[in-house]
Amino acid sequence: MPLGLATIAGRGLRSVPATLTGTRVVIADDHPLIRLAVRRELEEAGFDVCGEASDGAGAVESALGQHPDVCLLDVAMPGGGVQAARRIRRSLPGTKVLMLTSSEDEADLIEAMLAGASGFLDKESEPDRLPEVVRAAIRGEVVVPRSFVSVLVERLVAPWNVLGAPSDRLAAAAPSSPAVT
């Protein structure tokens, strides 16, 4: 069963004007059928798939050569999707990175987010959700499976608890308006 998706920024997943078409995307996954399906879904929605790769090194090379707006990287591809995300974000800070995964491992999520990923898309998700998830990342939203929102919040709150921060200081430091949908 596909995991639900949440966006953090208060806007949720919604359509954007057709003027977003032409957004350049690199797809990296070691499974050719996944790359083909992702390409088809994105191209039908008006995205420009400017590069493909089957491993981490190829993803980095394609991103550095193409300067895409977004990279979709398989977490578990040879050469490592998280390592590729880290290198791409370091070299191309304006490029958004979304991780494609079939893993439910919390460590994958945390490592990818620390590497600069804008979020995750479960490979079991409905294909027609893909363009909206990419658009959400372009808008600056963080897109994660609903089941991982609590993991991220716990990870953010844990240092405060270790430092013994009183709950009122923690509440005062927390943003007042971000919404998870």
N, C-alpha and C positions, 0 to 999 in steps of 0.2 A: 504494500500500500504506500503510495507516495506521501512523503512528509509535507505538511503544510508549510507555507512560506510566510515569513514576517519581514517587514521592512522597518527600519528604524530611521525615522525622520518625520513621521507624522502624516505622510501623504499616502501610504499604501501603494499597491500595484494598480496603476490606472493607465489609460491611453494618453499619449502625447501627440501633438500635431505631426502631420506628415512631413513637416520640415526637418524632422530628425533623420529622414532617410539619407543614405549615403554614409552613415556611421561605419567606420572601418573596424573590422573584427578579425582577429587571428584565432584559429581553433587548434588546440593541441590535445590529442587523445591517441592512445596506441591502438584503438579499435577503429578500423576504417568505416564500419557501418555507423558508428556513433558520429564520426566526423561528417559523414554524408548526411545523416539525419539532421544534425545541428545546422550544417550549411544550408540545406533545403529550407528549413524553418526560418532561418534568419534572412535568406535571400528573398523568400516570399513576403517577408515583412519589410523589405526595402533596405536591409543592411548590405554592406559591401564586404564580403568575406575576402580579405586581401592576402591571407596566408593560412597554411595548414602545416602541422607538424605531428610526428608520431612519438616524440620524446622531448624531454626537458631541454636538451641542447638545441634541438631544432626549433622549439618554441621561442627560446631566447633569440636565436639567430633571425627567425622570421619577424619577431617583434622589433628588434633593432633595425632591421632592414625596411620594414613597412611603416613603423610608427603608428600603430593602430590606436583607435580610441578605446578599444576593449580587447582583452585577451581572455578566452575561455580555456582553462587548463584542467586536464585530468589530474586529480590528486595523486593517483597511483601509477602514472605512466613511467616508463623507464627514464631514468635520469632525474626523476622527482618533480612533481608539479609544484610543490611548495618551494623548492630551491629555485625553480624557474620563476615563480612569482616574485620571490625576493630579488632576483637579478633584474627582472623586468622593471619592477617598481623603483629599484635603485637607479637604473639607467634612464627610465622613462616615467618620471613621477606623475605626469599627466595622464598616463594610460591606466584605465581601470582594469582590475583583474578579478574574474569570477572563477571559482573552482567548480569543476564538474566532479561528482563523486557518487559512488555507490556505498561508500563507507559510512557507518554511523559512529565512528570513533571520535570521541570528544577531542583527543589529542590532535587529530587532523584539523579540526575546526580552529582550535587555538593556535596551532602553528601557522596555518594559512593566514589567519587574521593578523598575527604578529609579523608575518612577512609582507603585509600590506594588501591582502585580498579585500575586495569590497563585499565578498560574501560567497555563498555556496548555492549550487543547484543540484539537487538529487537527480541522478540519471533516471530514476523512476518517475519523475515529474511528468505531467502532461506536456507534450511538445509545444502546444500553443501558448504555454506560459513563458517560454523562453524569451521571446521578444520583449515582453513586459518586464522580465527580470533584468535583461540587459539595459533597457531604458531606465529602470530604477537605479541601477548602478551608475549610469551616466549622470543622472540627476544628483548623485552624491549620497544615495541611500545605501545602507548596509542591508543586504538580503541574506537571511539565514533561515534554515529550517526552524519551525516553531519550537521543536524539541530542544534546540540549542540556545534559545534566548536566555533561559535560566542559567545555562553554563557560562555564558558571557557575563551576565550580571554577577554571578557568584565570583567569577575571576576578577571583575572590577572591584567588588566589595571586599574581597579577602584581604588585600593589603591594609585596608582601613581597620579591619577587625584585628589583625595581627598587631597593629600599632596601638590598639586599645582606644581607638577614636570613639568618643561618646556618640550615641545614636543621633543626638541632635546636631552634632557637627557633621556627621555623615549625611543626614537629611538635608542640611543646609548646603552641602557641597554638591549634591545631586542635581542635575538639570531638572527644571520644573516642567518642561513641556514635551520632551520627546515621547512619541507614542509608538507602540508596537501594534501592528494590525495583522 
